[in-house]
Amino acid sequence: MSSKYVPASGLGRAVNELEETAIAVILGAMTLITFVNVILRYVFSSGLIWGLEAVTFLFAWLVLFGVSYAVKITAHLGVDAVTSLLAPRTRRIAAIVAGLICLAYAALLLKGAWDYWANFANLPQTTGRWFPTGFEEMKRTSYRGWYEVVDISFPEWLRFIEPVMNEGEHYEKLPRFIPYFILPFGMALLLFRFVQAFLAILCGDSDSLIVSHEAEDAVEDVRHMNAGD
């Protein structure tokens, strides 16, 4: 039975489009910035001061989008040396347990990501040691929306956020809460994808979270190449 689960819901399609579009745009932007920086450096002895930092942030966004997208397209590697020996019913139970563990793991990541990002977004962190039980009471001294990145200049079209996030003071550089937003957002996408995969197991559309056998596929490709010789 195939382990690939493609959601038919409108939300699932919207998330698919978001991930695929974001990944394509990020890859294009990284390539363009790097190419321009190389030309400027080796031809004009110049460069984009903000280029390296921008590419670093874009790469982080790409990785975190890719983590959830890989769950959707069943690209994560898995080892089924043990589960493949189990009876179908036992294998399904093991898949449900693995799904529950993945859901708990994604929820923990989401809580940690939110709490870290909230430091820079003038928002309260969650309470609770492992899972959120509420939100902490915010104090004016807790606001850190004024934290800026090192090199990326603040775009003029975002000046409208200054009264809300920086008490009316002007930003010189991009505030950190903007590039750091991918942390809670990416973990929310990951949790969403694990929920989809878990529901697929419960509904019988999938019998395992093991979704990719890249090493076996590579060996099979080599075997075919040798056979062709």
C-alpha positions, 0 to 999 in steps of 0.5 A: 500500500502506498504511503503517500497521502495527498490531501483533497481539502481546500486547506491542503491544496492551499498549503501545497501551493504556499510551500511550492511557491515559497520554495521556488521563490526562495531558490530563485532569490538566493540564486539571483543574489549570489550571482549578482554578488559574484559579478560585483565582487570579481568584475567591479570589486564591489558587492552587496553588503547585505547579500550574505545575511539575506542568503543566510536567512533565505536558506533558513526559510528554505530548509524549514519550508522543505522540512514540512514539504518533504513530509507531504511528498514523502521524501524523508528517509525511513528505516523499516528493517524491523517493521517490515517483519511485522504482521500487517496489524502489528505494523499498523499499530507501530505506525500509529505509535510512530505517528503519535510520537511525531505529532508530540515532537512537532508540537514541542518544536512549535512551542519552542519556536513560538517562545523564541520568536515571541522574544522579538515580536512583542508577543507573550511566550507560552506557559508550561514546561512541555506543552503550552498551557497559556500565555505569560503576562506581557510587560513593557520591559519584555518588548524586544521588537526593536532588535534589528538584523546586522546588514539588511536595511529596513524597507520604506514600505514597512514604515507603518509597523514602527508605531506598533513594533518600535514605539514610533522610533525609526528602524535602520535595519530590518527587525529580527521578528520578520526573518525569524517568523519562519520558526513558528510558521515552519513548525506549524506547517510541519505539525499540519503535515504530520497530522495529515500523515497520521490521519492517512494511517488512521483512515487506512490510506497509508500503513507506515510513516516510512516514506522513502528508501533512497539508498535502496533506490540508488542500489537499484539504479546502479544495478540497472546501469550495470545490466545495461552495460 
